[in-house]
Amino acid sequence: MRHVKTGRGIAVVVASLALLGSACGGDGDDGGGGSDGSGGGEAAIDLPPCPLEALDSATQPVEVVVWHTQGARPLATLEALVDEYNASQSKVKVRLESQGASYEELSDKFLQTIPTPDALPAIIFPDDTFTQQMVDSGVVLPAQSCVEADNYDTSGFVEVARNYYTVDGALWPASANLGNILLYYNKDHFEQAGLDPEDPPDTLDEVREYAQAIKDAGVVDTPLVHEFSTWKTEFWLTGAGSSMVDNDNGRGGGDTAAATLEGNAQATELFGWFKGMQDDGLLLPVANVPGAVDQYFAIAQQRASMLVESSTAATSVEAFLGGDTSVAEGAGDVDVSGLNLGAGPFPGMVPGNATQVGGGAWYILNTTPDEVQAAAWDFMKFMNTPAAQADMLVGGSYLPYVQAAAEEPEAAAYLNGDAGLAGSWLKIANDQVLAINPDFPGPLIGPYKDFRDEVSQATDGMIFDGKTPDEALAEAQQTVTASLEEYNASGF
């Protein structure tokens, strides 16, 4: 069983990860969220203390350093919130430090710095895939400790997100900002093919029907452009109720030891759908490489009619349609004046547009002095206010972790479309988050980056090298399982 590490003796953690553990838990057992708003029932680990009183006894302002990857509008929004918080009180001063333009850069910097704990920040904001590694790192103060010490009510958090980030009965991140997925489509192409532009496809079967109609009408040759990021594949599989790894999709009481991709009926169906769409000339594939933008250009240049992409792209897509080509590098010569774009719910493998939890989460680290941890918790409570969550929605396209944020006047007007297309598109994504099965929020995987890389390689083998769906899934099964075994052997 996995040892969950909660102590501050990071030098010992680095030297002997497998031996340091305050309690024995699994790779998961998400525990769910308790109806009392406590963030779950009794934790399966011995929680370390949350030093709330240390902030009260601080004699000078306590600095809280936050590592992040935000840019453009999301960064401006976060900076404004930090300024607002700093001006609201005199005990704490929050300082933002960028660690690159991607979550991967941030996670790499974090992992490289763990052996030098004094160099770690007070708070880190990685994406959802880093959950198990944050738990296993031994340098995180579980939010559950502060929830219980502060008698803090978490009942207003989005239940499925709270469940996603609850491991061994404990809630780990102190806050979160959520993301989801949408279908962007060319309304004019739909009309030209005799399709209702206000009724986008609801399932993959309907995507095929719409694509065939568009192709048969001679509108475009390849109606669907798809960039093969593994996270999109995950959303389809989770929405269909399919696990991707064993041990209850990584959330059970034992080790997560193997992939569950080979012979998986839903995975086989999905990979077969990809291959069939390509073979029939209905799909324009784009390889999953860093900074891929060909999928956007295919839509902008009207060479394709449909695109599945992140909801957090909504603001940039709207800006692009308005003529702001700065949001897409190299797009200066693209004329989008005649592009009539809409967005609809994620077309799932089954009806209902089911997806999984995505986005980023905020973790308090236990490597700083007690007063810094207490100050970090105070800032996180500010970030969990409906007003702050509403600002992150309107300014950064992040869906709220706190349900009441959507009822804030500015957010409600935004989601209603009063400020433009992006808000109404994000309302669709927010509704999808609230509809996710709270008992099946998505997989919990230690070597998540390896998982995504290996599934991506297998998919590329099918799409670009002619492998069959069964061959691609067998390859993914083997490589993912090997990564899980290596992760379990190393302890982190």
Buried (B, 14 or more C-beta within 10 A) or exposed (E): EBBBBBBBBBEBBBEEBEEBBBBEBBBBBBBBBBEEBBBBBEBBBEBBBBBBEBBEEBEEEBBBBBBBBBEEBBBEBBEEBBEEBBEEEEBBBBEBEBBBEBBBEBBBBBEEBBEEBEEBBBBBBBBBBBBBBBBBBBBBBBBBBBBBBBEBEBBBBBBBBBBBBBBBBBBBBBBBBBBBBBBBBBBBBBEBBEBEBEEBBBBBBBBBEBBBBBBEBEBBEBBBBBBBBBBBBBBBBBBBEBBBBBBBBBBBBBBBBBBBBBEBEBBBBBBBBBBEBBEEEBBBBBBBEEEEBBBBBBBBEBBBBBBBBBBBBBBBBBBBBEEEBEBBEEBEEBEBEEBBBBBBBBBBBBEBBBBBBBBBBBBBBBBBBBBBBBBBBBBBBBBBBBBBBBBBBBBBBBBBBBBBBBEBEBBBEBBEBEBBBBBBBBBBBBBBBBBBBBEBBBBBBBBBBBBBBBBBBBBBBBBEEEBEBBBBBBBBBBBBBBBBBEBBEEBB
